[in-house]
Amino acid sequence: MKIKFLRRNIFQRILGLPATSKPADPDCWQFSDGKFTIDLTKAPELKTSGGAIRLEGGDLSLRILVIHGDDGQYHAFHNRCTHMGHRRLDPVPGTGTIQCCSVNKSTYDLNGKNIYGPAPNPIKMYHTSVDGDQLTIPVD
């Protein structure tokens, strides 16, 4: 497999600025009882394959990256590169991979396995389920 990289300038890489944004509608998701619930009708970023959002902030103790994969499935990951520990992750459109936003470009497959770069461990994945327009991600 040939690894493709997100196009970023050196400042974006050094500062660790993610390409994936938070949802345009902050009311599209909630966290309670150890699970995230996303109203897909309010999250247009996840409508098509390759779309993604970051869930973070507030009282959350972890960050989550949610991707609508090219395989048509939803994938959720602990949004933290295992190399540097504090860097965010972004999907690389059309590749079925996720990449760290840093200079080293650690890259993972959609199973969380490191396939390129210095990251020593896989990224934590979370199970996702869809019921109608609700995407649920338990993180306990």
HELIX and SHEET records of a PDB file:
HELIX    1   1 ILE A   10  LEU A   15  1                                   6    
HELIX    2   2 PRO A   26  CYS A   28  5                                   3    
HELIX    3   3 LEU A   40  LYS A   42  5                                   3    
HELIX    4   4 PRO A   44  LEU A   46  5                                   3    
SHEET    1   A 4 TRP A  29  SER A  32  0                                        
SHEET    2   A 4 LYS A  35  ASP A  39 -1                                        
SHEET    3   A 4 GLN A 134  PRO A 138 -1                                        
SHEET    4   A 4 SER A 129  ASP A 131 -1                                        
SHEET    1   B 4 ALA A  52  LEU A  55  0                                        
SHEET    2   B 4 ILE A  64  HIS A  68 -1                                        
SHEET    3   B 4 TYR A  74  HIS A  78 -1                                        
SHEET    4   B 4 MET A 125  TYR A 126 -1                                        
SHEET    1   C 4 LEU A  89  VAL A  92  0                                        
SHEET    2   C 4 THR A  97  CYS A 100 -1                                        
SHEET    3   C 4 THR A 107  ASP A 109 -1                                        
SHEET    4   C 4 ASN A 114  TYR A 116 -1                                        
END                                                                             
